[in-house]
Amino acid sequence: MRIEYGLVIGLITTFLCTSCSHSSKSSSTALSTDSMTVDIKDVPERNIPQILEKSEDNLFGPAPTEPIPQSTTSKKGTVKVPRALLISAGLYRAVSAVSLLRELKVIDRVPAVLMGHGLSAVVAAYFAFGFEPDFIEWKFFQFVEKAKMIPPFSVEWSELFEKILLKEISSKQIEEAKLTLLLPVWNRDQRKV
């Protein structure tokens, strides 16, 4: 009996979906099938950059059309153009930003301003205070190994987070950072960052 009931419901649903999805050509407001199709011949040709190509700076991806200024001249003289990096939140995926920071350090393009959300704020803080990327990865590895069976943001997880990840940076003042560090702070009263 159950199989027949399911079969009847399935047939009715299929009939309703199929009958409602077709427009009537007699209606003046209904769209015709011709207006809903795309003719591939009418699509203009686009120049798609090849990601595998390297630019003159030995970077991958399409090269910028104008040169990227490394410094600018002002009344006070030549000033380096600051770079900023925002690392988005993503719980344990935050550690993936360490590889990017390592590469930026290798090519001498470390951002002057660094900001992170969630666990990425911890990555940003460690890097801004001058810790090496390998050390940051090692700290996260220690934390993830011990916290892998603990629900995130539980009391036990938070205690472990403070014990392992915040150990080296909890006593530091933001002014001690070697880079400009911006950290979002949650205001409980106003319920916003």
C-alpha positions in Angstrom: 0.0 0.0 0.0 2.8 2.4 0.8 4.6 1.9 -2.5 1.3 2.6 -4.4 0.7 5.8 -2.4 4.3 7.0 -3.1 3.9 6.2 -6.7 0.7 8.1 -7.0 2.2 11.1 -5.2 5.2 11.0 -7.5 3.1 10.8 -10.6 0.9 13.7 -9.5 4.0 15.8 -8.6 5.6 15.1 -12.0 2.4 16.0 -13.8 2.0 19.3 -11.9 5.6 20.3 -12.4 5.5 19.4 -16.1 2.2 21.0 -16.9 3.1 24.2 -15.0 6.5 24.6 -16.6 5.2 25.0 -20.1 3.8 28.3 -21.3 0.8 28.6 -23.5 1.5 30.3 -26.9 -2.0 31.7 -27.0 -1.4 33.9 -24.0 0.0 37.3 -25.1 2.0 37.7 -21.8 3.6 34.3 -21.9 7.2 34.0 -23.0 7.9 32.2 -26.1 10.5 29.4 -26.2 12.6 31.5 -28.7 13.1 34.3 -26.2 14.3 31.8 -23.5 17.0 30.3 -25.6 20.6 31.5 -26.1 22.2 31.3 -29.5 25.8 30.5 -28.9 26.6 32.2 -32.3 25.5 35.6 -31.0 27.8 35.5 -27.9 30.7 37.9 -28.4 34.1 36.3 -28.2 36.0 37.0 -25.0 39.7 37.2 -24.2 40.1 34.7 -21.4 43.4 35.1 -19.5 45.5 32.0 -19.1 46.1 31.4 -15.4 49.2 29.3 -16.1 51.0 32.2 -17.7 53.5 34.0 -15.5 53.9 37.8 -15.5 57.2 39.7 -15.5 57.1 39.7 -11.7 57.1 35.9 -11.8 53.5 35.8 -10.4 50.7 33.7 -11.8 47.5 35.0 -13.3 46.7 37.9 -15.6 49.2 40.7 -15.4 47.8 44.1 -14.4 47.3 46.6 -17.2 49.1 49.3 -15.3 52.2 48.9 -13.2 51.6 48.5 -9.5 53.2 51.4 -7.7 55.7 50.3 -5.0 56.1 53.8 -3.7 54.6 57.2 -4.2 56.1 60.7 -3.9 54.6 63.2 -1.5 55.8 66.5 0.0 57.7 64.5 2.6 59.6 62.4 0.0 59.2 58.9 -1.3 56.8 56.8 0.7 56.2 53.0 0.3 52.6 52.1 -0.7 51.1 50.1 2.1 49.5 46.7 1.4 46.7 45.3 3.4 45.5 41.7 3.8 42.2 40.6 5.3 42.0 36.9 6.2 38.5 35.7 6.3 37.0 33.5 9.0 36.8 29.7 8.5 37.5 27.9 11.8 40.3 25.5 11.1 40.7 26.7 7.5 42.4 29.8 9.0 45.7 28.0 9.1 45.6 27.9 5.2 46.4 31.6 5.3 49.8 30.8 6.8 51.0 29.5 3.4 50.0 32.7 1.8 51.8 34.8 4.5 54.9 32.6 4.0 55.0 33.2 0.3 54.4 37.0 0.7 57.4 37.0 3.1 59.6 35.1 0.6 58.8 37.6 -2.2 59.2 40.5 0.1 55.6 41.7 -0.2 54.5 41.4 3.4 51.3 43.5 4.0 51.7 46.6 6.2 48.2 46.1 7.6 46.9 42.7 8.6 43.4 41.8 9.8 41.6 38.5 10.5 38.2 37.3 11.6 37.6 34.3 13.8 40.6 32.0 14.1 42.2 34.0 11.3 42.6 36.8 13.8 44.9 34.5 15.7 46.9 33.8 12.6 47.1 37.5 11.8 48.1 38.3 15.4 50.9 35.7 15.4 52.3 37.0 12.1 52.0 40.7 13.0 53.9 40.0 16.2 56.8 38.5 14.2 56.3 34.8 14.7 57.5 32.7 11.8 54.9 30.9 9.6 56.3 27.5 10.5 55.8 28.3 14.2 52.2 29.4 13.5 51.4 26.2 11.7 53.0 24.1 14.5 50.8 25.9 17.1 47.7 25.2 15.0 48.7 21.6 14.5 49.1 21.2 18.3 45.6 22.7 18.9 43.8 20.8 16.1 45.4 17.5 17.3 44.1 18.0 20.8 40.7 19.6 19.8 39.7 17.3 17.0 37.1 15.4 19.1 35.9 18.4 21.0 32.9 20.4 19.7 34.1 23.8 18.5 33.3 26.7 20.8 32.4 24.5 23.8 33.9 25.3 27.2 36.5 22.6 26.9 37.4 23.8 23.4 37.7 27.4 24.5 40.0 26.5 27.4 42.2 24.5 25.1 42.2 27.4 22.6 43.4 29.8 25.3 46.0 27.3 26.6 47.6 26.4 23.3 46.9 29.2 20.7 46.7 32.3 22.9 49.7 31.3 25.2 52.3 33.4 23.3 50.2 36.4 22.4 47.8 36.9 25.3 50.2 39.1 27.2 51.1 41.3 24.3 49.8 44.7 23.6 48.6 45.5 20.0 51.0 48.4 19.9 53.9 45.9 20.1 53.1 44.3 16.8 55.6 44.7 14.0 52.8 45.2 11.5 49.6 47.2 11.8 47.1 44.7 13.3 43.4 45.3 13.1 41.2 42.9 15.2 37.4 43.0 15.2 35.9 43.1 18.7 32.4 41.9 19.4 30.4 44.4 21.5 27.9 42.3 23.5 25.8 45.3 24.5 25.3 46.6 21.0 25.4 43.1 19.5 27.7 44.1 16.7 31.4 44.2 15.7 
